[in-house]
Amino acid sequence: MKLKYFAWIAEIIDKREEILEIPPQIKTIGQLIDFLSTIDPVYADAFKRRKSIKFAINQVLVDEDELISRNDEIAFFPPMTGG
């Protein structure tokens, strides 16, 4: 699964994107965040402000309970403002 990180999330994790093998029991964005938070404290730190993070699957905004598949591109980013 391709994971992309933006803004302060990328800064905390210290990468903009990565490819990870995700266990088959991980079915939603929320479960993915929980899983990532257990594999390395840096992810736990990045996702501790979970309520302020937006999610996209294949460039479409979704909620935390949206189903994911192994071939998806998942993006995590803070809300954006205009200007």
Biotite code that builds the C-alpha atoms (Angstrom):
import biotite.structure as struc

atoms = struc.array([
    struc.Atom([0.000, 0.000, 0.000], chain_id="A", res_id=1, res_name="MET", atom_name="CA", element="C"),
    struc.Atom([1.324, 3.441, -0.893], chain_id="A", res_id=2, res_name="LYS", atom_name="CA", element="C"),
    struc.Atom([1.122, 5.968, 1.944], chain_id="A", res_id=3, res_name="LEU", atom_name="CA", element="C"),
    struc.Atom([1.662, 9.693, 1.420], chain_id="A", res_id=4, res_name="LYS", atom_name="CA", element="C"),
    struc.Atom([2.205, 12.276, 4.160], chain_id="A", res_id=5, res_name="TYR", atom_name="CA", element="C"),
    struc.Atom([1.919, 16.045, 3.893], chain_id="A", res_id=6, res_name="PHE", atom_name="CA", element="C"),
    struc.Atom([2.856, 19.168, 5.900], chain_id="A", res_id=7, res_name="ALA", atom_name="CA", element="C"),
    struc.Atom([3.600, 18.632, 9.611], chain_id="A", res_id=8, res_name="TRP", atom_name="CA", element="C"),
    struc.Atom([2.692, 14.934, 9.368], chain_id="A", res_id=9, res_name="ILE", atom_name="CA", element="C"),
    struc.Atom([5.517, 14.391, 6.858], chain_id="A", res_id=10, res_name="ALA", atom_name="CA", element="C"),
    struc.Atom([7.876, 16.434, 9.025], chain_id="A", res_id=11, res_name="GLU", atom_name="CA", element="C"),
    struc.Atom([7.187, 14.324, 12.107], chain_id="A", res_id=12, res_name="ILE", atom_name="CA", element="C"),
    struc.Atom([7.435, 10.999, 10.252], chain_id="A", res_id=13, res_name="ILE", atom_name="CA", element="C"),
    struc.Atom([10.418, 12.343, 8.279], chain_id="A", res_id=14, res_name="ASP", atom_name="CA", element="C"),
    struc.Atom([9.194, 11.042, 4.946], chain_id="A", res_id=15, res_name="LYS", atom_name="CA", element="C"),
    struc.Atom([6.751, 12.128, 2.276], chain_id="A", res_id=16, res_name="ARG", atom_name="CA", element="C"),
    struc.Atom([5.716, 8.678, 1.131], chain_id="A", res_id=17, res_name="GLU", atom_name="CA", element="C"),
    struc.Atom([6.378, 4.997, 1.551], chain_id="A", res_id=18, res_name="GLU", atom_name="CA", element="C"),
    struc.Atom([5.165, 1.592, 0.462], chain_id="A", res_id=19, res_name="ILE", atom_name="CA", element="C"),
    struc.Atom([4.160, -0.743, 3.302], chain_id="A", res_id=20, res_name="LEU", atom_name="CA", element="C"),
    struc.Atom([2.759, -4.239, 3.509], chain_id="A", res_id=21, res_name="GLU", atom_name="CA", element="C"),
    struc.Atom([-0.322, -3.941, 5.681], chain_id="A", res_id=22, res_name="ILE", atom_name="CA", element="C"),
    struc.Atom([-1.766, -6.972, 7.524], chain_id="A", res_id=23, res_name="PRO", atom_name="CA", element="C"),
    struc.Atom([-4.976, -8.273, 5.905], chain_id="A", res_id=24, res_name="PRO", atom_name="CA", element="C"),
    struc.Atom([-7.047, -7.577, 9.026], chain_id="A", res_id=25, res_name="GLN", atom_name="CA", element="C"),
    struc.Atom([-6.547, -3.820, 8.516], chain_id="A", res_id=26, res_name="ILE", atom_name="CA", element="C"),
    struc.Atom([-9.733, -2.786, 6.700], chain_id="A", res_id=27, res_name="LYS", atom_name="CA", element="C"),
    struc.Atom([-10.265, 0.950, 7.375], chain_id="A", res_id=28, res_name="THR", atom_name="CA", element="C"),
    struc.Atom([-8.309, 4.194, 7.578], chain_id="A", res_id=29, res_name="ILE", atom_name="CA", element="C"),
    struc.Atom([-8.832, 4.203, 11.360], chain_id="A", res_id=30, res_name="GLY", atom_name="CA", element="C"),
    struc.Atom([-7.429, 0.687, 11.702], chain_id="A", res_id=31, res_name="GLN", atom_name="CA", element="C"),
    struc.Atom([-4.500, 1.698, 9.497], chain_id="A", res_id=32, res_name="LEU", atom_name="CA", element="C"),
    struc.Atom([-3.703, 4.641, 11.782], chain_id="A", res_id=33, res_name="ILE", atom_name="CA", element="C"),
    struc.Atom([-3.938, 2.367, 14.835], chain_id="A", res_id=34, res_name="ASP", atom_name="CA", element="C"),
    struc.Atom([-1.590, -0.135, 13.170], chain_id="A", res_id=35, res_name="PHE", atom_name="CA", element="C"),
    struc.Atom([0.947, 2.493, 12.119], chain_id="A", res_id=36, res_name="LEU", atom_name="CA", element="C"),
    struc.Atom([0.905, 3.955, 15.630], chain_id="A", res_id=37, res_name="SER", atom_name="CA", element="C"),
    struc.Atom([1.974, 0.577, 17.051], chain_id="A", res_id=38, res_name="THR", atom_name="CA", element="C"),
    struc.Atom([4.899, -0.098, 14.703], chain_id="A", res_id=39, res_name="ILE", atom_name="CA", element="C"),
    struc.Atom([6.922, 3.014, 15.541], chain_id="A", res_id=40, res_name="ASP", atom_name="CA", element="C"),
    struc.Atom([6.564, 5.802, 18.133], chain_id="A", res_id=41, res_name="PRO", atom_name="CA", element="C"),
    struc.Atom([7.125, 8.404, 15.407], chain_id="A", res_id=42, res_name="VAL", atom_name="CA", element="C"),
    struc.Atom([3.803, 7.403, 13.796], chain_id="A", res_id=43, res_name="TYR", atom_name="CA", element="C"),
    struc.Atom([2.071, 7.550, 17.167], chain_id="A", res_id=44, res_name="ALA", atom_name="CA", element="C"),
    struc.Atom([3.418, 11.077, 17.569], chain_id="A", res_id=45, res_name="ASP", atom_name="CA", element="C"),
    struc.Atom([2.296, 12.108, 14.073], chain_id="A", res_id=46, res_name="ALA", atom_name="CA", element="C"),
    struc.Atom([-1.215, 10.733, 14.575], chain_id="A", res_id=47, res_name="PHE", atom_name="CA", element="C"),
    struc.Atom([-1.785, 11.945, 18.136], chain_id="A", res_id=48, res_name="LYS", atom_name="CA", element="C"),
    struc.Atom([-3.733, 14.899, 16.673], chain_id="A", res_id=49, res_name="ARG", atom_name="CA", element="C"),
    struc.Atom([-5.853, 12.435, 14.711], chain_id="A", res_id=50, res_name="ARG", atom_name="CA", element="C"),
    struc.Atom([-9.003, 14.582, 14.835], chain_id="A", res_id=51, res_name="LYS", atom_name="CA", element="C"),
    struc.Atom([-7.237, 17.331, 12.886], chain_id="A", res_id=52, res_name="SER", atom_name="CA", element="C"),
    struc.Atom([-6.006, 15.037, 10.084], chain_id="A", res_id=53, res_name="ILE", atom_name="CA", element="C"),
    struc.Atom([-7.777, 14.592, 6.760], chain_id="A", res_id=54, res_name="LYS", atom_name="CA", element="C"),
    struc.Atom([-7.584, 11.364, 4.746], chain_id="A", res_id=55, res_name="PHE", atom_name="CA", element="C"),
    struc.Atom([-7.792, 10.542, 1.058], chain_id="A", res_id=56, res_name="ALA", atom_name="CA", element="C"),
    struc.Atom([-7.997, 7.239, -0.758], chain_id="A", res_id=57, res_name="ILE", atom_name="CA", element="C"),
    struc.Atom([-6.830, 7.481, -4.354], chain_id="A", res_id=58, res_name="ASN", atom_name="CA", element="C"),
    struc.Atom([-7.121, 11.288, -4.160], chain_id="A", res_id=59, res_name="GLN", atom_name="CA", element="C"),
    struc.Atom([-10.717, 11.277, -2.860], chain_id="A", res_id=60, res_name="VAL", atom_name="CA", element="C"),
    struc.Atom([-11.435, 12.673, 0.621], chain_id="A", res_id=61, res_name="LEU", atom_name="CA", element="C"),
    struc.Atom([-12.887, 10.037, 2.949], chain_id="A", res_id=62, res_name="VAL", atom_name="CA", element="C"),
    struc.Atom([-13.772, 9.469, 6.597], chain_id="A", res_id=63, res_name="ASP", atom_name="CA", element="C"),
    struc.Atom([-11.770, 7.407, 9.054], chain_id="A", res_id=64, res_name="GLU", atom_name="CA", element="C"),
    struc.Atom([-14.176, 4.453, 8.736], chain_id="A", res_id=65, res_name="ASP", atom_name="CA", element="C"),
    struc.Atom([-13.748, 4.186, 4.945], chain_id="A", res_id=66, res_name="GLU", atom_name="CA", element="C"),
    struc.Atom([-12.679, 0.755, 3.685], chain_id="A", res_id=67, res_name="LEU", atom_name="CA", element="C"),
    struc.Atom([-9.210, 0.433, 2.156], chain_id="A", res_id=68, res_name="ILE", atom_name="CA", element="C"),
    struc.Atom([-7.602, -2.144, -0.130], chain_id="A", res_id=69, res_name="SER", atom_name="CA", element="C"),
    struc.Atom([-4.003, -3.201, -0.656], chain_id="A", res_id=70, res_name="ARG", atom_name="CA", element="C"),
    struc.Atom([-3.691, -1.347, -3.983], chain_id="A", res_id=71, res_name="ASN", atom_name="CA", element="C"),
    struc.Atom([-4.890, 2.012, -2.662], chain_id="A", res_id=72, res_name="ASP", atom_name="CA", element="C"),
    struc.Atom([-2.880, 5.178, -2.274], chain_id="A", res_id=73, res_name="GLU", atom_name="CA", element="C"),
    struc.Atom([-3.663, 6.629, 1.153], chain_id="A", res_id=74, res_name="ILE", atom_name="CA", element="C"),
    struc.Atom([-2.832, 10.264, 1.921], chain_id="A", res_id=75, res_name="ALA", atom_name="CA", element="C"),
    struc.Atom([-2.740, 11.955, 5.320], chain_id="A", res_id=76, res_name="PHE", atom_name="CA", element="C"),
    struc.Atom([-2.769, 15.740, 5.582], chain_id="A", res_id=77, res_name="PHE", atom_name="CA", element="C"),
    struc.Atom([-3.877, 18.572, 7.852], chain_id="A", res_id=78, res_name="PRO", atom_name="CA", element="C"),
    struc.Atom([-6.833, 20.725, 6.814], chain_id="A", res_id=79, res_name="PRO", atom_name="CA", element="C"),
    struc.Atom([-5.895, 23.358, 4.266], chain_id="A", res_id=80, res_name="MET", atom_name="CA", element="C"),
    struc.Atom([-6.934, 26.975, 4.190], chain_id="A", res_id=81, res_name="THR", atom_name="CA", element="C"),
    struc.Atom([-7.344, 29.274, 1.256], chain_id="A", res_id=82, res_name="GLY", atom_name="CA", element="C"),
    struc.Atom([-5.354, 32.377, 0.706], chain_id="A", res_id=83, res_name="GLY", atom_name="CA", element="C"),
])
